[in-house]
Amino acid sequence: MGAGPYGLATAAWLSAAGVPLRIFGEPMEGWHAYMPEGMFLKSVPSASSISAPEPGHGFADFRAAHGGEPVGDLYPIPVEEFIDYGRWFQKRRVPEVERSMVRGVRAVDGGFGITLDSGEEFLAAAVVVSTGLVPFAHEPPELRGLAAAGLTSHTCEHRNMARFAGQEVAVLGAGQSALESAALLHEAGARPTVVARARSVLFGDRPQADLPVTRPRATRLRKPASTLGPGWSLWAVSRGPAAYRHLPTPVRMRLLHSVLGPSGAWWLRDRVAGRVPVLSGRTLVSAAPEDGKVRLELADPGGGRELLRADHLLMATGYRVEVDRLDLLESTLRQAVRTFGGAPRLSAGFESSVPGLYFTGLAAAPCFGPVLRFVCGTGFAARQVAAAVAARSR
Ligand SMILES: Cc1cc2nc3c(=O)[nH]c(=O)nc-3n(C[C@H](O)[C@H](O)[C@H](O)COP(=O)(O)OP(=O)(O)OC[C@H]3O[C@@H](n4cnc5c(N)ncnc54)[C@H](O)[C@@H]3O)c2cc1C
């Protein structure tokens, strides 16, 4: 289920393993329906390929096929180009994608009963859930009063920031999504203010060279290159998702959020710093509607209080994996999935405690680490899933 990078890679590897399959979803929907126009990818071109068992399907191959110059770490990929790449990959490698949505999955004797939105029903021996991030969009409970008044939205709800032109928008968060949304709001004529718990907002450093191998040796030793960015901790988690799964649960959960802590890409700095007010080190004391507007009471590290009023509050509060929110799985099936902190416990082959039910992409990140939050994790995940499903069908 799903035709984003993870579903497409899984299908490519499953078909190469000789497993008969059907794949459902709208190709690259997560990117064209739930991310803002004008966005750039934070991941570099060499870490932005969807995995396939044969060569010739990477982002660089796509650019070459369309007459584009080779690009390196200094090239931020426009989201529109990445969507075109994903659709190109799908047409060439996974043309069998069926553009129907799965409406329901239930356990039946020896497998799963699937219902499509077309009304078709069929049986499957195994199901791979790769429905992406959107079902897990996190809305902090303390903002429910504002949400009920229609004064909040999550970043995944906006393709275009033009509707906020002329408005004051409080942007909650300090990560890439918060900082890029703030830049896009500002450029669309809105007046954003970033409100962050972090002591300061951080931006990455501009790479010293387009290709990691041409960086000075001392830099390479201090901060080795990895698909998640430079640095030893990123190198370790990007190289060892299988080992990550064996770490104690509290360590895994801590690393998942701390290894790639909130920060903006290097190229965002000039679009935010000095242009968008940032209230960092602020915790939310209360949030409530007042005269049709947002009223936030904030506490600063010195114990001071301040009020912020805005026309709208944009939650750049990320995503939290909770199997319970996947309502396309029938409730008895959901309850049968063993979880930790809401996320599914998975085997080395990405299988949950329900035999034949697999989870990949973000849903697998609490088990396998931050690499599963990014396109660069599709190779590891799709290989493992395909091998496990193929072994099962044998
Ligand atoms: C703002 C933002 C910026 C990001 N930038 C980067 C980046 O620079 N680099 C990077 O590597 N990652 C980035 N990511 C993470 C990226 O989104 C994921 O790595 C990747 O898209 C996950 O792929 P996926 O296939 O799991 O999910 P998605 O790409 O979200 O695809 C989900 C698929 O599931 C399908 N689907 C949903 N419901 C159903 C259903 N009921 N039945 C059938 N199909 C269904 C959809 O149609 C879609 O095809 C970013 C994420 C966000 C939110």
The ligand as an SDF file (V2000), in Angstrom:
LIG
                    3D

 53 58  0  0  0  0  0  0  0  0999 V2000
    8.3560   18.9410    4.2830 C   0  0  0  0  0  0  0  0  0  0  0  0
    9.1360   17.6610    4.0940 C   0  0  0  0  0  0  0  0  0  0  0  0
   10.3650   17.6710    3.4680 C   0  0  0  0  0  0  0  0  0  0  0  0
   11.0720   16.4900    3.2800 C   0  0  0  0  0  0  0  0  0  0  0  0
   12.2920   16.5440    2.6680 N   0  0  0  0  0  0  0  0  0  0  0  0
   12.9710   15.3910    2.4620 C   0  0  0  0  0  0  0  0  0  0  0  0
   14.2300   15.4080    1.8020 C   0  0  0  0  0  0  0  0  0  0  0  0
   14.7590   16.4560    1.4370 O   0  0  0  0  0  0  0  0  0  0  0  0
   14.8510   14.2210    1.5730 N   0  0  0  0  0  0  0  0  0  0  0  0
   14.3200   13.0240    1.9760 C   0  0  0  0  0  0  0  0  0  0  0  0
   14.9400   11.9830    1.7350 O   0  0  0  0  0  0  0  0  0  0  0  0
   13.1450   12.9820    2.6310 N   0  0  0  0  0  0  0  0  0  0  0  0
   12.4660   14.1340    2.8800 C   0  0  0  0  0  0  0  0  0  0  0  0
   11.2700   14.0990    3.5410 N   0  0  0  0  0  0  0  0  0  0  0  0
   10.7810   12.7980    4.0170 C   0  0  0  0  0  0  0  0  0  0  0  0
   10.0500   12.1070    2.8710 C   0  0  0  0  0  0  0  0  0  0  0  0
    8.7500   12.5630    2.8130 O   0  0  0  0  0  0  0  0  0  0  0  0
   10.0810   10.6440    3.0410 C   0  0  0  0  0  0  0  0  0  0  0  0
   11.4220   10.2240    3.0920 O   0  0  0  0  0  0  0  0  0  0  0  0
    9.4350    9.8520    1.8930 C   0  0  0  0  0  0  0  0  0  0  0  0
    8.4990   10.5630    1.1510 O   0  0  0  0  0  0  0  0  0  0  0  0
    8.7210    8.6850    2.4610 C   0  0  0  0  0  0  0  0  0  0  0  0
    8.2270    7.9350    1.3850 O   0  0  0  0  0  0  0  0  0  0  0  0
    6.9670    6.9980    1.5700 P   0  0  0  0  0  0  0  0  0  0  0  0
    6.8730    6.2050    0.3210 O   0  0  0  0  0  0  0  0  0  0  0  0
    7.0680    6.2550    2.8430 O   0  0  0  0  0  0  0  0  0  0  0  0
    5.7190    7.9870    1.7500 O   0  0  0  0  0  0  0  0  0  0  0  0
    5.0540    9.0830    0.8090 P   0  0  0  0  0  0  0  0  0  0  0  0
    6.0390    9.6820   -0.1010 O   0  0  0  0  0  0  0  0  0  0  0  0
    4.3250    9.9870    1.7390 O   0  0  0  0  0  0  0  0  0  0  0  0
    4.0040    8.2620   -0.0510 O   0  0  0  0  0  0  0  0  0  0  0  0
    2.8360    7.7170    0.5250 C   0  0  0  0  0  0  0  0  0  0  0  0
    2.1190    6.9240   -0.5400 C   0  0  0  0  0  0  0  0  0  0  0  0
    1.0400    6.2020    0.0830 O   0  0  0  0  0  0  0  0  0  0  0  0
   -0.1040    6.3140   -0.7130 C   0  0  0  0  0  0  0  0  0  0  0  0
   -1.2660    6.0690    0.1140 N   0  0  0  0  0  0  0  0  0  0  0  0
   -1.7090    6.7510    1.1840 C   0  0  0  0  0  0  0  0  0  0  0  0
   -2.8340    6.1850    1.6730 N   0  0  0  0  0  0  0  0  0  0  0  0
   -3.0950    5.1020    0.8950 C   0  0  0  0  0  0  0  0  0  0  0  0
   -4.1270    4.1140    0.8700 C   0  0  0  0  0  0  0  0  0  0  0  0
   -5.1120    4.1210    1.7660 N   0  0  0  0  0  0  0  0  0  0  0  0
   -4.0880    3.1710   -0.0930 N   0  0  0  0  0  0  0  0  0  0  0  0
   -3.0780    3.1410   -1.0040 C   0  0  0  0  0  0  0  0  0  0  0  0
   -2.0920    4.0510   -1.0330 N   0  0  0  0  0  0  0  0  0  0  0  0
   -2.0980    5.0220   -0.0820 C   0  0  0  0  0  0  0  0  0  0  0  0
   -0.0330    7.7090   -1.3140 C   0  0  0  0  0  0  0  0  0  0  0  0
   -0.8740    7.8250   -2.4550 O   0  0  0  0  0  0  0  0  0  0  0  0
    1.4710    7.7740   -1.6550 C   0  0  0  0  0  0  0  0  0  0  0  0
    1.6820    7.1560   -2.9000 O   0  0  0  0  0  0  0  0  0  0  0  0
   10.5440   15.2740    3.7400 C   0  0  0  0  0  0  0  0  0  0  0  0
    9.2980   15.2550    4.3830 C   0  0  0  0  0  0  0  0  0  0  0  0
    8.6060   16.4330    4.5560 C   0  0  0  0  0  0  0  0  0  0  0  0
    7.2750   16.3840    5.2620 C   0  0  0  0  0  0  0  0  0  0  0  0
  1  2  1  0
  2  3  1  0
  2 52  2  0
  3  4  2  0
  4  5  1  0
  4 50  1  0
  5  6  2  0
  6  7  1  0
  6 13  1  0
  7  8  2  0
  7  9  1  0
  9 10  1  0
 10 11  2  0
 10 12  1  0
 12 13  2  0
 13 14  1  0
 14 15  1  0
 14 50  1  0
 15 16  1  0
 16 17  1  0
 16 18  1  0
 18 19  1  0
 18 20  1  0
 20 21  1  0
 20 22  1  0
 22 23  1  0
 23 24  1  0
 24 25  2  0
 24 26  1  0
 24 27  1  0
 27 28  1  0
 28 29  2  0
 28 30  1  0
 28 31  1  0
 31 32  1  0
 32 33  1  0
 33 34  1  0
 33 48  1  0
 34 35  1  0
 35 36  1  0
 35 46  1  0
 36 37  1  0
 36 45  1  0
 37 38  2  0
 38 39  1  0
 39 40  1  0
 39 45  2  0
 40 41  1  0
 40 42  2  0
 42 43  1  0
 43 44  2  0
 44 45  1  0
 46 47  1  0
 46 48  1  0
 48 49  1  0
 50 51  2  0
 51 52  1  0
 52 53  1  0
M  END
$$$$
